[in-house]
Amino acid sequence: MTAKYRNITNKLSPVVALALLVGVWAAVCGFGAIPASMLPSPLAVGRAFVSEFPVLLRHLKATLTESLAGLALGVALSFVFASLMDRFRALYRAGYPLLVISQTIPTIAIAPLLVLWMGYGVQPKIALVVLTTFFPITVALLDGYKSVDPDEISLLRSMGAGELQVFRYIKLPASLNSFFSGLKISASYAVVGAVIAEWLGGFDGLGVYMTKVKKAYAFDKMFAVIILIVLVSLALMLAVTALRKILTPWERKV
């Protein structure tokens, strides 16, 4: 009974916190502490979200396509690079510092270069998503590979297993937990990366929509698209969690 009550409380806590946040927001707007031209009320944002929903869906389709394509490519590249770096120690010593240094470069600084090199199509958007999602997944996979018990590898090799069999039966299953942790982070980064790339040019996408409503000083619509980005990012993270439960049944609590 106590465990059930604790579970209900844990689920209600973020709902209560969100309700309090919206309540404070509404109170600040209602008392005129901040002008409506700068901070629209939750009700105004809700009306803008409903009225602009068909337009938002059209732009969301483009952003989601770029995000998922970039995320898929980022996962594939991360898997290849992490596996090679784990297999070849020299490659790890040379590549890992460069991987860390790459994260010191702001995403907003790379985006204009990608647009100049690739144009205003989907290519620079997908490329930026790949660059954004590559690091968390690669590092998570490397940590997962290194978490393997050396005795398990020695035992399998004593039974005549090769490197591929060690990877398949020991390292890959052991790395899935870390992989999904990195994938959850990258899934939220993917949408943000696509939107940042769309700010700099394009024809469709939530970032393009944001630049248009910003020029019109339509802050209610700006908040509406921000809320949509948050919802989509949360949905992707929940999808990763669901996939993790399916592919790692041994992690489930009995």
N, C-alpha and C positions, 0 to 999 in steps of 0.2 A: 504493500500500500504506500509506503514511504517512497519507494523507487518510482512508482507511478506518479505520485504527487510531484516529485522532483522533476520528472520528465515533462509534465504539464507546465510547471513553473519555468523551466528552461526555454520552452517554446513560446511562452507568453511574454517573457522578459523583453525580447527585441520588439515585439508588437507594442508593448507599453511604452518603451523608449521612443519608438517612432511616433506614436500618438502624442506624446509629450512634446516632441520636437515640432510637429505640425501645429500643435496648440500654441506653443510659444511664437511660432512664425505668424499664425493668424492673429494673435494678440498684438504683436508688434505692428503688423499692418493695420489692424483695426483701430489702434490708438494713434495712428499717424506718426509713429516714432521715426519711420523711414518713409520717404515719399513713394507713392505707388509707381512712379516712373522708374524708380531704381529697384524696388523690391515688390513685385506683384503679390497679391494675396494667394493663398492656396486655392481659393475658389476660382480666381481669375486664371490660374495655371490649369486647373481642372477643366474649365470651359475651353481654354485654348487647346488642351490635349484632345478633347472630344471633337472640336470643330476641325482641327487639323489632322485628325487621325488617318483619313485616307491618303493625304499627302505624305504624312510621316511613314506610312506603310510602304509607299512606293520608294521613298529614299532608303528605308530600312532594308529593303530587298537588295539594293546595291551594296550597302555597307556590310550586310551579313554575308553576301557572296564573297566579298573581298576578305572579310575576317576569317571565314571558314577555309577558303582556299589558302590563305597565308598561314593559318594555323596548321593545316594538314601538311603543307610543304615544310613548315618549321619543325614539326614532329619528325618527319622523315629525315631531314638533314641532321637534326639533333641525335637521332638514333644512330645514324651512320658515324657521325663524328665522335660521339661518346663511346661507341663500341671500338672504334679504331684507337682512340686515345687510351682506352683501358687495355687494349691488346698490346700496343706498342708504347713502352715507357718513354722513349725519346720523344715521341710525338706528344705525349702528355706534358712533358717538361717544357717543350717549345710552345705548345698551343694553349695551355691553360692560362698562363699570364696574359697572352694576347686576348683571350676570351674575357678575362676580367677587365682589362684596359678598355675593351670595346664598350663596356657599360658606363664608362665615364663620359662618353660622347652623348650629349642630349639628343633625344629623338627629334625634337623640333629643328635641330641644326642639320640633321641628315635629310629630312624630308624635302627641302628645296633642291638639294643636289639630285635626289632621285627623280624629281619632276623634270629637272633640266636634262637629265640623261635619258629618261624614258617617255617623256611627254605627259599628257593629261589623261591618259587612259587608265585602265585598271592595274597596269603593270607596276607603277611606283607605289600604289596603295598595297598591293600584295607583297611587294618587296619590303616595305616598311613593317608590315605585320610579321613577316618572317624574321627580320632583324630584332623585332621586339620580343617575339616568343622563343627565339632560339636559345638564349642564355638560360632562362629558368629550367627548361626541360633538359638541356645538356648537363647542367650542374647536378640536377636531381638524379639523372641516370648514372652519372659518374659516382655520386655518393651511394646509390643503390648497388652498383657493381662492387664497390669497395667494402660494403657492409657484409659481404659473404664470408662465412666462416672458412678459413683456410683448410681446416681439417676435413670439411665436406669435399672440397676440391681435391685434396690429397687422396681421400677415399675413392672418389670416382676415377681418378687417374690410375690408382692401383688396380682398378678393375678393367683397365685398358681403354678408358674413354679418351677421346681426342679433345682438342680445344673447342670444336664446334659443339660437341656433346656437353662439355662442361658449361658452355655458355647457355645452351638450350635448357638443361635440366637444373642448373644451379643459379647461375648469374641472372638470367632473364626473369625467372619467377621472383627472386629476391629483390630485384630492382623495381618491380611493378608498384609497390607501395610508394616509393620515392618518386617514381615517374608520374603517378597520378597527382601527387602533391604539386609537382612542377607544372603539370598540365592544367590544374585548376587555376594557378596564378596566370599562366599564359592565356587561358581562355578569356579572362577578364582584360588582359592587356591587348588582346587581338582587336577587340572592338575599338578601344581607345586609339590604338595605332592606326587603324583604318580611318577614323574620324580626323585625326591630326593630319594625315596625308590629304584628305579631302578638303581641308581648310585652304590648301595652297592651290587648288584648282581641280576642276572636274565638272561633270554634267549632272550626276546624280549622287546621292549619299547624304547621310545625316550631317556630315561636316559641311557639305555644300549648302544644305538647308540652313545650318547655323549661321553661316556667313551672310546669307540673304536676310534673315530676320534680324541679325545684328545691325546691319546697315539701316534697317527700318526702325531700329530702337524698339522692337517688339519683344520686350523682356519676358512677357508671359509665354510667348512661343519658344523663347530660348530656354526657359525653365522646363517647358513641356518636353523638348527634345532631350534635355539632360536627364529627366526622369525616365524617358524611354531607353536611353543608353544604359542607365543603371539597371533597369528591368531586364534588358537583353543580356547584360553581363552576368547578372545573377542567374538567369535561366541557363546560360552556358555552363556556369559553375555547377549548378544542380545536375545538369546532364552528365558532366564529368563524374560527379559523385555517384550517380546511378550506374554509369558504365563501370566504375571502379568496383561496385558491389557485385556486378555480374561477372567480371573477369577475375576477381580475387575472392572467391567464395570462402577460402580458408581464413580470411580476415574477419569474417562475420562473428559476432558474439553469440554464443549459444544461449 
